[in-house]
Amino acid sequence: MKMLASLVALLGLGLFTVGCSPEDQLQNAQEDFAEEREETGEAVGGAVTDGMITADESETIAEEEAEDVQAAGEVLQQEGELLEEKADN
């Protein structure tokens, strides 16, 4: 369910950034990536505070890490698009 929510959020981001400049899209992607990394850090920190990681916590951490990868991919895509635009101009 969380993965579906992530995909919907990414789709929403794509629709939101259509009218933005490539620089703005890159900045938005970088901010989203930073937020995802922070959420992953919180999930990991919360899971290890008691010294044991439960199966549910492990699954949550894996989901957060997958979201990190998706957000990093978005940053790379936006960087590529920005480079293409600069090369065309």
C-alpha positions as CSV (number, residue, x, y, z in Angstrom):
1,M,0.0,0.0,0.0
2,K,2.8,2.4,0.8
3,M,4.5,1.7,-2.5
4,L,1.3,2.6,-4.3
5,A,1.1,5.9,-2.3
6,S,4.7,6.5,-3.3
7,L,4.0,6.0,-7.0
8,V,1.0,8.3,-6.8
9,A,3.1,10.9,-5.1
10,L,5.7,10.7,-7.8
11,L,3.1,11.0,-10.4
12,G,1.7,14.0,-8.7
13,L,5.2,15.5,-8.6
14,G,5.5,14.9,-12.3
15,L,2.3,16.7,-13.0
16,F,3.2,19.5,-10.7
17,T,6.6,20.1,-12.2
18,V,5.5,20.2,-15.8
19,G,5.3,24.0,-15.9
20,C,8.5,24.5,-13.9
21,S,11.9,25.2,-15.3
22,P,14.4,22.4,-15.4
23,E,16.3,24.1,-12.6
24,D,13.2,24.2,-10.5
25,Q,12.4,20.6,-11.3
26,L,15.9,19.6,-10.2
27,Q,15.7,21.5,-7.0
28,N,12.3,19.9,-6.2
29,A,13.8,16.5,-6.9
30,Q,16.7,17.2,-4.6
31,E,14.5,18.4,-1.9
32,D,12.3,15.3,-2.2
33,F,15.4,13.1,-2.0
34,A,16.6,14.9,1.1
35,E,13.2,14.4,2.7
36,E,13.2,10.7,1.8
37,R,16.7,10.3,3.3
38,E,15.5,12.0,6.5
39,E,12.5,9.7,6.7
40,T,14.7,6.6,6.2
41,G,17.0,7.9,9.0
42,E,14.0,8.3,11.3
43,A,12.8,4.8,10.5
44,V,16.2,3.2,11.1
45,G,16.8,5.3,14.3
46,G,13.4,4.3,15.6
47,A,14.0,0.7,14.8
48,V,17.4,0.4,16.5
49,T,16.6,2.3,19.7
50,D,15.6,-0.8,21.6
51,G,18.4,-2.9,20.1
52,M,16.2,-5.3,18.1
53,I,14.6,-4.8,14.7
54,T,11.3,-6.5,14.2
55,A,10.1,-7.9,10.9
56,D,7.7,-5.0,10.6
57,E,10.5,-2.5,11.2
58,S,12.7,-4.3,8.7
59,E,9.9,-4.1,6.1
60,T,9.4,-0.4,6.8
61,I,13.2,0.3,6.5
62,A,13.2,-1.6,3.2
63,E,10.3,0.4,1.9
64,E,12.0,3.7,3.0
65,E,15.2,2.7,1.3
66,A,13.3,1.9,-1.9
67,E,11.7,5.3,-1.8
68,D,15.3,6.8,-1.4
69,V,16.3,5.0,-4.6
70,Q,13.2,6.3,-6.4
71,A,13.9,9.8,-5.3
72,A,17.6,9.5,-6.3
73,G,16.5,8.3,-9.7
74,E,14.3,11.4,-10.1
75,V,17.3,13.6,-9.2
76,L,19.4,11.9,-11.8
77,Q,16.6,12.2,-14.4
78,Q,16.2,15.9,-13.7
79,E,19.9,16.5,-13.9
80,G,20.0,14.8,-17.3
81,E,17.1,16.9,-18.5
82,L,18.8,20.0,-17.3
83,L,22.1,19.0,-19.1
84,E,20.2,18.3,-22.3
85,E,18.5,21.7,-22.2
86,K,21.8,23.4,-21.6
87,A,23.4,21.5,-24.5
88,D,20.6,22.4,-26.8
89,N,20.9,26.1,-26.0
